[in-house]
Each structure stands twice: as C-alpha cells, then as structure tokens.
Amino acid sequence: MATKQTDAATLMVENIRALASAGLQPSFDPMVLGKALSPALAVMKSIDITVPQDDSKETVDIVFDEETGSIIGWHKTERSKAKGLVTLKMAGVQAPGAAGKTRSVTFIFDKLAKRLVYAIAREIDEAIKPAEVLQRFDPELKLPRLKVSEKKAMKGQRVLLLVHGILSETRAAFGGLKSSYQALAELYGNNLIAYDHFTLSKSTRDNAAELLAQLPDGAAIDIVCHSRGAGVVRFLVENAANRKALQERGIRIGTVCFVAGACEGSPLATKEAADSLFKLIAQLLALTGAQSATVVKALGLLIRAMVSTAQRFPGVKAMDPGGAEVKALAGSKMTAATKYCYIRANFDPEKLIARFAEEQVIDKRLFSGAANDCIVPWKGASVSKNYLADFKEKVNVLGFASDGTTQGAVWHTNFFDQAAVRAALVATLQEGITP
C-alpha cells in the first residue's frame, strides 16, 4: 500500500507536469522530486543547478506542501550574481513553528508582456471552463448544457440559479450541494440551473449582461451565489437597464442568497494585494483537496502573469472596493429581487493553516484587522446600509463565529460542504416566490 508521503510525491509530480502545460518548465526532471520525497532519500535537502541567464526568461520558485503535494505559494527566484548564470534550488524546508514541510521548486518560463494581460486572463478562464453557458445542475455533477427547449419550458416555472465566484466553475463551487439535490428538487423540480462564466477576463458588469441574455423568459428565479458571483448578481438585479430588461421579459427575481458574497468587493483585489488573493485561493483549495489538474494549469498561467507583470485582470478589478464596478453598485437605489439573504464567516487562519506558516500570505493589515473569511470581509458579506439603504428585505441568515469571535472550520471555499449552510439555504428558499 502506498504511503501518504509517496502519494503526496506522486501528486506533486503530476502537478509539476500540469504546470508545464501552462508554460512553466521545471529546472530538473520532475521524477527527481518524487525520489527526493521517498523515505530512502528524505535526507536530501537541495539540488543546485545553473542555467544560462536570459533576459527573455523569468524564474519563479513554486512552493508545495509535502503533506498533500499541493501548491501553497510562489515567489521570484533569488538569482546569483555570477555573470551569465542563475543558481536554482529545490529545497525541502521545515516551516518555523509548523507541523509540516514545504518544498520549493524552481521553474523557468518566457516573460509575458503587460499588453498581453487580457489574453492571459482569457487563457486562464478557458483553462478552467471551455465556454460560458447555462447548465442543468444534476446530482452526478455532469452539468449538461441547458437546451433551448428546456429554457422555453421554464416559462411560468420556479427556477433556482447558481452563480459561482472567482477562479472557479460550477462543479468546484457548488459540488457540496449535490447532497441536498433532492431537497432542492422538491422546490424546483428539474429547474436547477447554473451559470459557468469567465471571472478574470471580464468584469462583473459584463458577466451580468451576458447572464441576462441567457435567462429563461417568464421564469420566477431564485439565486444562490458565491464570492465574486455576488457582484455579478447585484449588477443583474440592481442595474437600471437590467431591471428594465428583466421586467420586459417577464422574469421575476425572488430570493437572492449571498454565500460568502463579495457584495462590496474585497481588499485582496486591490493592486497591492492581487498576488496575495491568488496565493490564498491556492492555499484554501489545497486544504479542501480541490487542486485538480485543470486548476493547477490555471494557477500556472496565473503565476506566469503575476511574476511577469503587476497588471490586474479585469475580473479582479471588478472586486476592488475602490474600483468602478463596486462604486457603481454602492449607488444602487432599487433591486429586482424581493429579498436578500446573507451567509458568512469569520475565519482565523492560525487555527488551520499552521503548517503553511512560511508561505502564509494572509496579511491582517489588508483587512485592517476586520473580521473576514480569508477572502471577503464579514461586514461586506452581511446586511449593509452602504447600498439599497431603503430596501428592508435584507436578512443575515447564518454566520460562523461573529464580528468579534473567530473559528477554524469554515472558510471562503468550503461553505457548501457544511450541512448547516445547506439546511439554511433550503429553509430560506422555501420562503421564496410562487410562480
């Protein structure tokens, strides 16, 4: 039987190969890493390699968790001063005060130009999902594309729409809901749908307009959204032109459930913190075992972009609290929805991510000491008077810890794995609109 360490080494090698598909070439044969992690060679600490200096090339150290083989961070490689040479290392390091080890692997890649930021964002989006489509949400998570005939049949019917967050897709974001499929089907029948969309190359405003164009006419729609999906949904139901279009097409919006919703953006989406946003997402995905080959390839493309240029992607700018999209939503006066409900958490990373201590990127200063779930501030994911001040149908349905207390079980990416969240959603949606 394979040991946990051997399994981690195998996964790490697979992840290195996935990174190679994103244009990141390891500075040595990835099989060396697997051997270096085997019990017999565990004493190996580093491998020194030299490669020709080349101004068209960039180098980056990507950090893996030895316990799981997952990516948990990255930083520019420290170059030697030797003329024409760069010294690269692959080193296993015990994080100070932490239970586990990390291993840094150096990769080489072609530098990316700032003018290519949009193209890179689109490539990453397409690595995660091939197209932007409405899907039928099913218990096996096959997620077939919604047919035109199926959309037409939803006229006059009650429908549940799922909208995922940044660097995600329906299966990854809402997989936890499959255990509640029967309860949701009792409310909506087969009318459970989800919107797979690009989250880096497009703004939340653009996502909302394209979602609107695909919605079934004459349907009564409840919505569950996660993370950046909150901005998409708010533009859908609060933007004046979109509200008019919904009315003209006979589409009624009932209950909107914001789960870990970036309703007012995230400080991690600012220009100074964007790199930390993606490192933290990588760490949270590592904790939940959700770093698939597809996700790792997307992370590889992200790393190339973040190391090459400090430019932000359009979809990240849309989450900046000081950006144009969030400011536009702050001025909202009306909504097409009948009710807003909020589920949020205050997470203490020190309770769970101790073994990532050396690569921990959570900077409390980014949140100004405020409660947060690692990505979204507690207050921004809760009932707020900062928008729709006269809209009274806002309810905080569920909170893990509070603005003044913390917990270590629920963080930004694992809400739908919680039985309490699924139960709260079903109960809340039962009170929704009747077609």
C-alpha positions as CSV (number, residue, x, y, z in Angstrom):
1,M,0.0,0.0,0.0
2,A,1.3,3.4,-0.9
3,T,2.3,5.7,2.0
4,K,0.8,9.1,2.4
5,Q,4.2,10.6,1.7
6,T,4.5,8.6,-1.6
7,D,1.0,9.7,-2.6
8,A,2.0,13.3,-2.0
9,A,5.1,12.9,-4.1
10,T,3.1,11.4,-6.9
11,L,0.6,14.2,-6.8
12,M,3.4,16.8,-6.7
13,V,5.0,15.3,-9.9
14,E,1.5,15.4,-11.6
15,N,1.1,19.0,-10.5
16,I,4.6,19.8,-12.0
17,R,3.5,18.3,-15.3
18,A,0.3,20.3,-15.2
19,L,2.4,23.5,-14.6
20,A,4.5,22.5,-17.6
21,S,1.3,22.5,-19.7
22,A,0.9,26.2,-18.7
23,G,4.4,27.0,-19.9
24,L,6.3,26.6,-16.7
25,Q,9.3,24.3,-17.1
26,P,10.9,22.7,-14.0
27,S,14.6,23.2,-13.7
28,F,15.1,19.4,-13.5
29,D,13.4,16.2,-14.3
30,P,10.2,16.1,-12.1
31,M,10.8,12.5,-11.3
32,V,13.8,13.7,-9.2
33,L,11.3,15.3,-6.9
34,G,9.4,12.1,-6.4
35,K,12.6,10.3,-5.4
36,A,13.6,13.2,-3.1
37,L,10.4,12.7,-1.2
38,S,10.7,8.9,-0.8
39,P,11.6,7.7,2.7
40,A,15.0,6.5,1.5
41,L,16.1,9.9,0.2
42,A,14.3,12.1,2.7
43,V,17.6,13.4,3.9
44,M,18.1,15.2,0.6
45,K,17.8,19.0,1.2
46,S,18.5,20.7,-2.1
47,I,19.7,20.4,-5.6
48,D,21.8,23.2,-7.1
49,I,21.5,23.8,-10.8
50,T,22.8,26.5,-13.1
51,V,21.2,27.7,-16.3
52,P,22.1,30.4,-18.8
53,Q,21.0,33.9,-17.9
54,D,18.4,35.1,-20.5
55,D,16.6,38.4,-20.3
56,S,13.6,36.9,-22.2
57,K,13.2,34.3,-19.4
58,E,11.8,34.6,-15.9
59,T,12.3,32.2,-13.0
60,V,9.9,31.5,-10.1
61,D,10.0,29.3,-7.0
62,I,6.7,27.5,-6.5
63,V,6.2,26.1,-3.0
64,F,4.4,22.8,-2.4
65,D,3.1,21.3,0.8
66,E,4.9,18.0,1.3
67,E,1.9,16.5,3.1
68,T,-0.5,16.9,0.2
69,G,1.6,17.7,-2.8
70,S,-0.5,20.9,-3.4
71,I,0.7,24.3,-4.4
72,I,0.6,26.8,-1.5
73,G,2.7,29.7,-2.7
74,W,5.3,31.2,-5.1
75,H,7.9,34.0,-5.3
76,K,10.5,35.2,-7.7
77,T,13.7,33.1,-7.6
78,E,16.7,34.7,-6.0
79,R,19.3,35.0,-8.7
80,S,23.1,34.6,-8.1
81,K,25.4,37.4,-9.1
82,A,27.5,35.1,-11.3
83,K,27.7,36.7,-14.7
84,G,25.5,34.9,-17.2
85,L,24.3,32.3,-14.7
86,V,21.4,31.8,-12.4
87,T,21.6,29.3,-9.5
88,L,18.4,27.4,-8.9
89,K,17.5,25.3,-5.9
90,M,14.9,22.7,-5.0
91,A,14.8,22.6,-1.2
92,G,12.7,21.0,1.5
93,V,12.1,23.3,4.4
94,Q,10.6,22.9,7.8
95,A,8.3,25.8,8.4
96,P,9.2,27.5,11.7
97,G,6.6,26.5,14.4
98,A,4.7,24.4,11.9
99,A,3.9,20.7,11.8
100,G,4.7,20.1,8.1
101,K,7.3,20.8,5.5
102,T,7.2,22.8,2.3
103,R,9.3,22.1,-0.8
104,S,10.4,24.9,-3.2
105,V,10.8,24.0,-6.9
106,T,12.3,26.5,-9.4
107,F,10.6,26.9,-12.8
108,I,11.6,28.8,-15.9
109,F,9.2,30.5,-18.3
110,D,9.0,33.1,-21.1
111,K,8.3,36.5,-19.8
112,L,4.9,37.9,-20.5
113,A,4.3,41.5,-21.8
114,K,1.8,43.8,-19.9
115,R,-0.1,44.2,-23.1
116,L,-1.0,40.5,-23.0
117,V,-2.9,40.7,-19.7
118,Y,-6.3,40.3,-21.3
119,A,-5.2,37.4,-23.5
120,I,-3.6,35.7,-20.4
121,A,-6.8,36.2,-18.4
122,R,-8.9,34.7,-21.2
123,E,-6.5,31.7,-21.5
124,I,-6.8,31.1,-17.8
125,D,-10.6,31.3,-17.9
126,E,-10.7,28.9,-20.8
127,A,-8.4,26.5,-19.0
128,I,-11.0,26.3,-16.2
129,K,-14.0,26.1,-18.5
130,P,-14.2,26.0,-22.3
131,A,-17.3,28.2,-22.6
132,E,-19.8,30.4,-20.8
133,V,-23.1,28.6,-20.6
134,L,-26.2,27.9,-18.6
135,Q,-26.1,24.3,-17.3
136,R,-28.5,22.0,-15.7
137,F,-27.4,21.2,-12.2
138,D,-27.7,17.5,-11.6
139,P,-26.8,15.2,-8.6
140,E,-24.0,13.5,-10.6
141,L,-22.5,16.9,-11.5
142,K,-22.4,16.1,-15.2
143,L,-23.8,19.6,-15.8
144,P,-25.2,19.3,-19.3
145,R,-25.6,22.4,-21.3
146,L,-29.2,23.8,-21.0
147,K,-31.1,23.2,-24.2
148,V,-33.2,26.0,-25.8
149,S,-36.3,23.7,-25.5
150,E,-35.6,23.3,-21.7
151,K,-35.3,27.0,-21.3
152,K,-38.6,27.6,-23.0
153,A,-40.3,25.0,-20.8
154,M,-39.3,27.1,-17.7
155,K,-41.7,29.9,-18.6
156,G,-44.0,30.3,-15.6
157,Q,-41.9,27.9,-13.5
158,R,-39.9,28.4,-10.4
159,V,-36.1,28.2,-11.1
160,L,-33.0,28.1,-9.0
161,L,-29.9,29.7,-10.5
162,L,-26.4,29.1,-9.1
163,V,-23.6,31.7,-9.8
164,H,-20.0,30.8,-8.9
165,G,-17.1,33.0,-7.8
166,I,-13.6,33.9,-9.0
167,L,-11.2,31.4,-10.5
168,S,-13.9,28.7,-10.2
169,E,-16.7,26.9,-12.1
170,T,-20.0,25.3,-11.1
171,R,-18.7,21.8,-10.2
172,A,-15.9,23.1,-7.9
173,A,-18.0,25.9,-6.3
174,F,-21.3,24.0,-5.8
175,G,-20.3,20.4,-5.6
176,G,-21.3,20.3,-1.9
177,L,-24.9,21.0,-2.9
178,K,-25.3,17.6,-4.6
179,S,-26.2,16.0,-1.2
180,S,-29.1,18.5,-0.9
181,Y,-30.2,17.9,-4.5
182,Q,-33.4,16.0,-3.5
183,A,-34.5,18.8,-1.1
184,L,-33.9,21.4,-3.8
185,A,-35.6,19.3,-6.5
186,E,-38.7,19.2,-4.2
187,L,-38.8,23.0,-4.5
188,Y,-37.8,23.5,-8.1
189,G,-38.3,20.1,-9.9
190,N,-35.7,19.8,-12.7
191,N,-35.3,23.6,-12.9
192,L,-32.0,23.7,-11.2
193,I,-29.5,25.6,-13.4
194,A,-26.0,27.2,-13.0
195,Y,-24.1,29.8,-15.0
196,D,-20.5,28.9,-15.9
197,H,-18.7,32.1,-16.8
198,F,-15.3,33.7,-17.1
199,T,-14.2,35.5,-14.0
200,L,-10.8,37.0,-14.9
201,S,-11.1,38.3,-18.5
202,K,-14.5,40.0,-17.9
203,S,-15.9,42.4,-15.3
204,T,-18.9,41.6,-13.1
205,R,-20.9,44.1,-15.2
206,D,-20.2,42.2,-18.4
207,N,-20.9,38.8,-16.7
208,A,-24.3,40.1,-15.6
209,A,-25.2,41.4,-19.1
210,E,-24.3,38.1,-20.7
211,L,-26.1,36.1,-18.0
212,L,-29.3,38.2,-18.5
213,A,-29.2,37.4,-22.2
214,Q,-29.3,33.6,-21.5
215,L,-32.0,33.6,-18.8
216,P,-35.3,31.8,-19.5
217,D,-38.1,34.3,-20.3
218,G,-41.1,34.4,-18.0
219,A,-39.4,32.4,-15.2
220,A,-39.5,33.1,-11.5
221,I,-35.9,32.8,-10.4
222,D,-34.3,32.4,-7.0
223,I,-30.5,32.8,-6.9
224,V,-27.6,31.4,-4.8
225,C,-24.3,33.0,-5.5
226,H,-20.8,32.7,-4.0
227,S,-17.9,35.0,-3.7
228,R,-17.4,37.3,-6.7
229,G,-20.7,35.9,-8.0
230,A,-22.4,38.4,-5.6
231,G,-21.1,41.3,-7.8
232,V,-22.5,39.6,-10.9
233,V,-25.9,39.0,-9.3
234,R,-26.0,42.5,-7.9
235,F,-25.4,44.0,-11.4
236,L,-28.1,41.7,-12.8
237,V,-30.8,42.8,-10.4
238,E,-29.8,46.3,-9.4
239,N,-28.6,47.9,-12.7
240,A,-31.4,50.0,-14.1
241,A,-31.1,48.7,-17.7
242,N,-31.0,45.1,-16.5
243,R,-34.0,45.6,-14.2
244,K,-36.0,47.0,-17.2
245,A,-35.0,44.1,-19.4
246,L,-36.0,41.6,-16.7
247,Q,-39.4,43.3,-16.4
248,E,-39.9,43.4,-20.2
249,R,-39.1,39.7,-20.5
250,G,-41.4,38.7,-17.6
251,I,-38.5,37.4,-15.5
252,R,-39.2,37.7,-11.7
253,I,-36.3,37.6,-9.2
254,G,-37.3,36.3,-5.8
255,T,-34.8,35.4,-3.0
256,V,-31.1,36.0,-3.6
257,C,-28.8,34.2,-1.2
258,F,-25.3,35.6,-0.9
259,V,-22.9,33.0,0.4
260,A,-19.5,34.4,1.3
261,G,-20.6,37.2,-1.1
262,A,-18.2,39.9,-2.1
263,C,-21.1,42.3,-2.1
264,E,-18.8,45.2,-1.5
265,G,-15.6,43.7,-3.0
266,S,-12.5,42.5,-1.2
267,P,-9.3,44.3,-0.1
268,L,-7.4,41.4,-1.6
269,A,-8.5,42.7,-5.1
270,T,-6.6,45.9,-4.8
271,K,-3.5,46.3,-7.0
272,E,-1.2,45.9,-4.0
273,A,-2.8,42.7,-2.8
274,A,-3.9,40.8,-6.0
275,D,-0.9,38.4,-5.8
276,S,-1.9,37.5,-2.3
277,L,-5.5,36.9,-3.4
278,F,-4.4,34.1,-5.7
279,K,-1.9,32.6,-3.3
280,L,-4.6,32.4,-0.6
281,I,-7.1,30.9,-3.0
282,A,-4.4,28.2,-3.9
283,Q,-4.0,27.5,-0.1
284,L,-7.7,27.2,0.5
285,L,-8.1,24.9,-2.5
286,A,-5.2,22.8,-1.1
287,L,-6.9,22.5,2.2
288,T,-10.1,21.1,0.6
289,G,-8.2,18.8,-1.8
290,A,-9.6,20.8,-4.8
291,Q,-6.4,21.3,-6.8
292,S,-7.3,19.3,-9.9
293,A,-5.0,19.3,-12.9
294,T,-7.2,21.9,-14.5
295,V,-6.9,24.2,-11.5
296,V,-3.2,23.7,-11.3
297,K,-2.8,24.6,-15.0
298,A,-4.8,27.8,-14.4
299,L,-2.6,28.5,-11.3
300,G,0.5,28.1,-13.6
301,L,-0.8,30.6,-16.0
302,L,-1.7,33.0,-13.1
303,I,1.8,32.6,-11.7
304,R,3.4,33.5,-15.0
305,A,1.2,36.6,-15.2
306,M,1.7,37.7,-11.6
307,V,5.5,37.3,-11.7
308,S,5.9,38.9,-15.2
309,T,3.7,41.9,-14.6
310,A,1.8,43.6,-11.8
311,Q,-1.1,44.4,-14.0
312,R,-4.5,43.2,-12.8
313,F,-7.1,41.2,-14.7
314,P,-10.5,42.9,-15.5
315,G,-12.3,40.4,-13.3
316,V,-10.2,41.1,-10.3
317,K,-10.5,44.9,-10.7
318,A,-14.3,44.3,-10.5
319,M,-13.8,43.2,-6.9
320,D,-11.7,46.2,-5.8
321,P,-13.6,48.2,-3.1
322,G,-12.3,51.4,-4.7
323,G,-12.9,50.3,-8.3
324,A,-15.5,51.4,-10.8
325,E,-17.8,48.4,-10.5
326,V,-18.1,48.3,-6.7
327,K,-18.6,52.1,-6.6
328,A,-21.4,51.8,-9.2
329,L,-23.1,49.2,-7.1
330,A,-22.7,51.3,-4.0
331,G,-25.0,53.8,-5.6
332,S,-27.8,51.3,-6.2
333,K,-31.3,52.5,-5.2
334,M,-33.5,49.7,-6.4
335,T,-33.4,45.9,-7.0
336,A,-35.5,43.5,-9.0
337,A,-35.2,40.9,-6.2
338,T,-37.8,40.5,-3.4
339,K,-35.3,39.5,-0.7
340,Y,-31.6,39.4,0.1
341,C,-30.2,36.8,2.5
342,Y,-26.6,36.5,3.7
343,I,-24.4,33.6,4.9
344,R,-20.9,34.5,6.1
345,A,-18.0,33.5,8.3
346,N,-15.1,34.9,10.4
347,F,-12.2,32.6,10.0
348,D,-9.0,32.5,11.9
349,P,-6.3,31.1,9.6
350,E,-4.0,30.3,12.5
351,K,-6.4,27.6,13.6
352,L,-5.9,25.6,10.4
353,I,-3.1,26.7,8.2
354,A,-0.2,26.5,10.7
355,R,1.8,24.1,8.5
356,F,1.8,26.7,5.8
357,A,3.4,29.3,8.1
358,E,6.4,30.0,6.0
359,E,4.2,30.7,2.9
360,Q,1.2,32.2,4.7
361,V,0.1,35.2,2.7
362,I,-2.8,36.4,4.9
363,D,-1.9,39.9,6.0
364,K,-4.3,41.2,8.7
365,R,-3.4,44.7,7.6
366,L,-5.1,44.1,4.3
367,F,-8.4,43.7,6.2
368,S,-7.4,46.5,8.7
369,G,-8.0,43.9,11.5
370,A,-11.6,43.4,10.4
371,A,-13.3,40.0,10.5
372,N,-13.1,38.0,7.3
373,D,-13.3,34.5,5.8
374,C,-9.8,34.9,4.3
375,I,-11.2,36.5,1.1
376,V,-14.2,38.6,1.9
377,P,-14.8,40.9,4.9
378,W,-17.5,39.8,7.3
379,K,-19.3,43.2,7.0
380,G,-19.1,43.2,3.2
381,A,-20.8,39.7,3.2
382,S,-23.5,40.8,5.6
383,V,-26.6,43.1,5.7
384,S,-25.3,46.6,4.8
385,K,-26.6,50.1,4.6
386,N,-23.9,51.0,2.1
387,Y,-26.3,50.1,-0.8
388,L,-30.0,49.8,-1.2
389,A,-30.4,51.7,2.0
390,D,-34.2,51.8,1.7
391,F,-34.6,48.1,0.8
392,K,-35.8,46.5,4.0
393,E,-35.8,42.8,2.9
394,K,-32.3,42.0,3.9
395,V,-31.6,39.2,6.4
396,N,-28.5,37.7,7.9
397,V,-29.4,34.1,7.8
398,L,-26.3,32.4,9.2
399,G,-22.9,33.3,10.5
400,F,-20.0,31.2,11.6
401,A,-18.4,32.9,14.6
402,S,-19.1,36.7,14.6
403,D,-17.6,40.1,14.0
404,G,-15.8,39.7,17.3
405,T,-15.1,36.0,17.5
406,T,-13.4,33.5,15.2
407,Q,-13.5,29.8,14.2
408,G,-11.3,27.4,12.2
409,A,-13.8,25.2,10.4
410,V,-15.5,27.3,7.7
411,W,-13.6,29.5,5.3
412,H,-14.3,31.1,1.9
413,T,-14.1,28.0,-0.3
414,N,-15.9,25.3,1.8
415,F,-19.2,26.8,2.8
416,F,-21.3,24.4,0.7
417,D,-19.6,21.4,2.4
418,Q,-21.3,22.5,5.6
419,A,-24.6,20.8,6.5
420,A,-25.7,23.9,8.3
421,V,-25.3,26.0,5.2
422,R,-27.2,23.6,3.0
423,A,-30.0,23.4,5.6
424,A,-30.2,27.2,5.8
425,L,-30.4,27.6,2.1
426,V,-33.2,25.1,1.7
427,A,-35.2,26.7,4.5
428,T,-34.7,30.2,3.1
429,L,-35.6,29.2,-0.4
430,Q,-38.8,27.6,0.8
431,E,-40.0,31.1,1.6
432,G,-39.3,32.3,-1.9
433,I,-41.7,33.5,-4.6
434,T,-44.5,31.4,-6.1
435,P,-44.9,31.5,-9.9
